[in-house]
Amino acid sequence: MDENEVAQLCADMGHRALAHPKATPDEIHLTVRRIDMSELVRVPFLPTTVLPTASPQDARDTVVTALAPLTEHAQRAWMLLTEARDMRGAILLDAATGQRLEPDQQRGVRVTGMDAASSNPIGGKHRVLEAQVLAAKVAHRPDVLAEICISDDPDYTTGYLATAQHGYQRLPHIKEPGSAQGGRVFLVRGDDVAGLIEYLEHTPVVVEGDAGDGGGSSA
């Protein structure tokens, strides 16, 4: 973004943090960093679809079935996703061994440093756009086989499953309304964990193209 947009963006992000439905934060940390354009990685949006999941059990079955060709530990991935509490980042799950690979299992791995080339979501669907941007960055890394996510917002019950092969697949009714349950799991090849974390946490990425919404609602 241009320098003249930084102040307004910082104000907007501070307002969002203060308005989070779970709780008012004790601290808000914003980092502004100048990026050399030679560092910037450009990736396309994943194609978006909405899967016809009608309940949390339906969503679970859909995710486990989709992950089964990628790992013997598909059910463990779902268990970790739904049992994680108060983690700031994602779980890295080794597809071969079923072991967690993140160095700090209380914190997880934070995906940062990404944005859409055009930040004007259709119909004001900021939440969906931000998830699509994150998913596109994550899926661009070849050693990430899949991502599954549930928002910890009690009022937001649509999660997603994302892969480079099948795109960004929205999962309605992945949890019951009012539930603060939330988490994020990356199913990965564990050959270069340090390189993967460096990419996820520090490599600047711009996501280009048409995000779309798969024809679903913003809920």
N, C-alpha and C positions, 0 to 999 in steps of 0.2 A: 504494500500500500504506500501511498505518498505520505511524506512527513506531515502534511497538513491534516491528515485524517487520524493521526495517532491519538491526539487528545480526546476526540469524541469517542473513539473506540474504547479507550481506557475507561472513560466515564460510563459507557454502555455496559462494559463487562463488570464494572464494580456494582452497577445497579442490578444486574442479573444475579450476581453472587448474593447480594443482600435480600433478593426476592426469592431465593431458592425455597421450594415448598417443604423441604425436610427440616431446616433450621437456619437461623441467622448465624453466619460464621463468626468466629472469634478473630480471625485474621484473614485478610485478602492480599494475595501476592500477585503482582503483575510484572512481567518482564518484557521489556522492549529492546530488541536487538537489531542492529543494522545488518543486512544480509548482502553479501557479495552475489551478484546475479549469476556468477559462474558456479555457485554452490547449489543453485535452485534446480530441483528435479520436477519435471512436468509429467503428470500422469493423467489418464482419462478417468472419468466417472465410470463406475461399474453399472451395467444395465440393472434396472430396478424392477422387481416383481413383488406382488403381494400373494403370499401363500394362504390357503383357506383354512387357517387354524381357528377352531371355534372355542378352545378351552386350554388351560395350562397343560393338561394331560395330552391333548392333541398336539400342542406345540412341542412338548417333550418328545413324543413319538416321532414327529417330523424331524427334529434335530438329530436324534440318535440314529435314525435311519439314514439321514444324509451323511453323517460322519462315519458310519460303519465301514464304507469302502476305504476310508483314509486312515483308520486306526482301530485297533482292538479295544481301545479305551474310550469309546464313545459315551458309554453310560457314566464313566468317571468324569468326563468333561461336563456333562449335564449336572452331576452332583456338585462339582466344584463351582459351577456357575451359580447354582441356586443356594449354596450354603455359604458363599463368601459374604462377609459382613465388614462394612466400613473400610474397604480397601480403596486407596486413591487411584490405583492403576489396575492393569490387567494381569491375569494369571497366564504364564507361559507353560503350556502342557506339551511335553515331548510325545509326539505321536507314536514313537516306537516303544517307549518304556512306560508311559503313563505317569512319569515323574514330573513334578513342578521344577521349573528351571530359573525362575526369577530370583536374583540374589537376595532380595528382601521380600519375604513372603507376606509381611504385614502391609507393605507399601504397594507391591506390584510394580508394573512397568507402565509409565505414563507416555501416551502418544501425544506429542506436541509438534508445533512448527508446521502446520498445514492450513490451507485455506482454499476456497474456490476462486477461480480466476474471475468469475462474476458472482458477487455475493448478494444477489437479489433472488431469493427463493420464490418459486411459484406459489401464489396464494399466501405468502408470509410464513411458509412452513420452515422456520429457522431450525427447529429441533431436528427435523428429518434431514435437511441439507447438511447440518454439522455432522450428523452420523454418517451420511454418505461420503463426505469429505474424508473423515477418519478412516472409514472402511476402504476407500480407494487407496489411501496411502499405505495402509497395512497390507492389502492384497497385492500391491506392487512388489513387495518383497518375496522372492521365490521360495524362501524357506518357511513362509506362513501358509499353511494348507487351508485353514478356515478360521473365521472369527465368529463367536456367538456373543450376543449382548442382551442384557435386560437393564432398562433404566431403573435407577433407585427412586425415581419420582413416583410417589404413591398414586398420582392421578394419571400416569402414563403407562399403558398396559401393552404397548406394541414393542416387541423386541426385533432382533434381526439375526440372520445367518448370512455371512458373506464369504464368498470364495472367488478366486480369479476365474474359475471355470463357469460357475453358475451365476455370478453377480451378487447383487445386494438383494436379499430376499426378506421382506418384512413379514413378521410373525404376529398377527393380532392375537390378543387375549393370552399372552405368554405368562401372565400372572393375574391374580385377582385384583380388582380395583381396591385401592386403599393400602395395598401391600408396599412396604418400604424395601422389599427384597430387590437386589440389583447386583449385577456383576458383569465381568467381561473376561472371556477366555480366548486366547490365541492357541490354536493347535499348530505345532511347529515341528520342523526338523531340527534336532538339537546339535547340529554340526558346528555352528558359529553363533553361540548365544551372545557373546560380547558384540559382534558385528551387528546382529539383529537389534539389540538394545540401543546401540549407538544410532542406528537408522531411525528407529521408532521415536526416540527421545530428542534427537538433535538435528536430523537431516531436514532442511526446509523443502516443502513440497507444495506445489500449486496444482489443483485438480481442475481439469479443463473439460469443456463439452457441456452436454445437456444432462442435468441430474435426473429430471423426471421424478415421479412418485409411484410409478407402477400402477396408477389408476386407483390407488387406495386413498383413504381419508388421512387427515393429519393426526388422528387419534392413535 
